[in-house]
């Protein structure tokens, strides 16, 4: 750990406020703007207690003031693959598309080459192809010849390995199409199966854009369908993240020619290789975080060390973080609650309702809908970025008052977001109350743990060998603890369920908490009431411990000074920020690995004891 530590304990009451504009949240050269007290009051209305985040593993820690996500580089996320390797972007070099030994091509004389073409596709085509090759100045010429898949592959290899002039060949609807290439990379022949597989794998670093939008950008630039892209996890826009992508049938040359355009969108691709299996959601082991907390004050050196050691040794409550619930005055779990109750009109109203503190153009459109219910007029003035709202209004334009169908017209991922937010809200509330009533020291009789499924189906014939890297039969199942089990398990083994149609609930007081909290929302826990249609349910560890955790301290003078390098910075050989030995401000750099779907902000909350929502953090500023 570093030794540039300050014992400053200046009062937390001296904090200034800062605001984070939506358009410059990751402009690393822009300082946070101050806001007046009225705006501040609106921004901090949504707090952790609103979504059930209340308790701590160690209630005795003092906490301290710090600023989270002040610069883009203050929050780095590197995916961890299924083999526990941290995914880094280390090179922009294109992959080698030549097979071993092909670098030294054996160019055939024209008569020998023509004889080989004749064997594959007949004399007439061989003569036509020779005439094509003899006139390279005719750049618009195109040849088409019918051929089955095996013949096409043999022809591609013949052209790629034994013909001196480069021509572009591709298969389409049982034909080979041949023309003169128009680019250096994007039309080269790729022998996918012999290079390693039909998927191009790459490491992607992105900034200021989430995973889905990043894929949309890349797919448009390279001309590939988004369905051909695979990823293991969805990474947030409010971080610089590095993760693995797979792209089925996407030639690396297509990416190489648009690299500069991708860079302008905050996207960097590299470490290319060919693989036989694509990625599907969940094909990862977790995430490695590198986080810089700025302007640390309000705790002594001993108190900070105690807090960090407590987090490392005791862990944190595995809450769903504030990102799960949105940032507006209408939280996503309230919409999910209405959908589960099949109160589709209320769900629609919540999505379209005016929100406190929103931009004027959004507020004007929402207010128009609230007052007139005129879908077409509202749609005409609603900003294009209001995706869910526009989908609803487009439906209502042709189908007034059909609320159920309107909600179900939303994309599946949006519906899932709302429904999962409600599951998360109930889980948070239950865990907070469990901690208040029974603490975090040990399991109780009736608690749940996950164990191997002894009756799992070992017939793997249904697994798609070309997509996904997990064995779905390895999924663990819940077990209810008996008195005899208590010595075999620790509190780290305890899981609590997310409500769903297949959920097994604890056989103790915790089940009654689920029943009580959902009843308050008008939702029944009973399966016979069928309120969890489309929600199977799941299980989540109550407590989590960071792995590979380390920390260091760094001093600095300029509040906007860069204090951490990204993978791209390292490729470009930028020096690692060292700070200033006697700098005015103190920063804490923390690094650790968390499992899938675990929130780094919830780990930090255990030691900071301050609100982690982006709204609250965006009001903080250096003194």
Phi, psi and omega in degrees: 000158181287166180239014181268066190254142179253142174258020179297133179233042180302147185302138176291346180289348183272006183297142168266175181247153175218156179241148180248108179289144183298331184271350183230026184299337178231031170278105191290353180255000185257129177284154178290140183272144177283153177229159180277172188294329180295315178296321180301318181298321179292316186298323189261016179293325181274115183237172182299324181296334178296338182240023171086008181269107188225315193268173177224154173292312178247099184285356187266357181287147185282322186086169181200161175276138172199166181244125184257136177061046178286321174238161179304315185288357179281352182218095181254137179232121175245123180299148173248125184280181186291343176265013178070021174271136177281128181279120176238152170266118187239345183203145175261003185296141177291156180284158175282117181262008178260139175287159181303127180094345182279345179302328176260089184288144173261097182284123180279143168302156186302321182291322178293317180298317181296324178298319179293322177296320179300318180300325184273317192229008173095160184295316183301315181291322180301319179291320179295320181293321179296320177297322176299314183293331182284353182230065181294343179290342179274074189293343181267359183293144179221136175245145176224132180217136178291141179195142177284174187299315182297319180294320180300316181297317179296322179293317178302316182294323178297312181294317185288328186259343190224007180245126184290307177291139181276126174236158182261124179235140173209158178260141177205120175051047176077018179230157168260129177249128185235134174204171177284138183292150178249357180215163185287322189249317200288353181242015181287152177282133178243120177271079192307308187297323182279342178272346178138345178150171186271009178247131171268121179258142179213153169269135181237124168259134180225157179217132174075014180211142179279173187299315183296317178293324177299315179295321177300318179296312182297317183299321179291320182293322185262356178072039180238147179292138180299337179294342180274000181261139176234149180208154184268332182210153177267122181256141185291158176282334185273053177189162168263117188237151175232128182212171180265137172241151167236143184227113183285121175071012179271119181287137182300330179300327178299325180283320184300324184281350179242014183304314182297321178295320178296319180302322179295337177267009180080022183242131180228127181240141178191193181052048184288144170199161180263134183225160184270342182237134173280169178266147169232162184304126180105353181279059179210165180256354181144206181216143177256125185252139169236112190233133176251121173259120185265161175051050179289126178201163179098007178211147178280170178303315182296320181291322178292319177297320179298317181296315182294319178294323178296317178298318181295318187271325187253341178083196183215160176289130192277050182298154163284126187283176186298332180302333183294338193245005178082179185237001182265175179289347172256103184280149187297329182291334177290326176291317178300321179299315180297321180294317179299323178282358183063026173268075189290329177296316178295319178300316179295317179298321180295319180295323186264355185292144173300145182239144178296136173079004182281166179299151185299321182293323175294314184297321181296317180292315180297319180295321177300316178295316181300323184273330188241338187055029179267100186295317183294318180293321179293318180299327183294333183247357181282131180304146183299333184285348179279075192296307182297317181298318181293322177299316179297312183294324176298321178291314181296334179301327181252345185222070183302139172068007176269076192292319181299313180293328178297312179297319182285351175281348178294149176303148184302323182293328178288318177299318179298321179302314180293314183293317180292330177296321178292317176304316182295319179299313179296319179300313179302313182298316182297315182295320178300318181287324176301316180294319180297320185276323191231000179074194183231022187276327186201161176290163175241156172302133181096346175294166181250144168228162178259134181229166178298145179275105184286344182251021185295152178284117182270003177277105185267017185295338182278352182286133176279110185288351181259359180212128179097143184236007177254155173266110184296344179282353180276001183298130181280164182234155182283146177232135178273126183284137173256176178302322181290340183276341193300326180284349183268346186228154176247176179298334179291342179273344187287133175238151172237147189278153164267127187304141178188177186291336181251012186291135167262124182264156176302150178260062177200198183300337183293326177299322180291332175295316176302312182300315183293310185294321179288326177297325177299333179264004180081024182242136182264141177280345187285134180296328183296339180278349169052045179269351182253040177301126180085358178241105183286325184100166181200184182225146186219135179299136180292324185229146179225149175243132174295146174252158177053040186276134175212166179206159177207168182239148180215138179258151183204161180252318182274120181304333181264006183298137178288129185240004181204140179265146175269176176299320179295320176303319182291322176299322181275008175059035175285138181295143179292130179299132182248349182076193181234129187305321181247034183297157184292323186249155178245134174241147176247122177256121183241136178230136178195164176251135174239157177287178181297144177061023175255143190258122178297326179297329178285329174294316180294325179303324181301328182258331184282320184062033175229160180300135183257357182297149180297329179296316180288314181298329182287354177264356185269147180213158174297147175293000000 
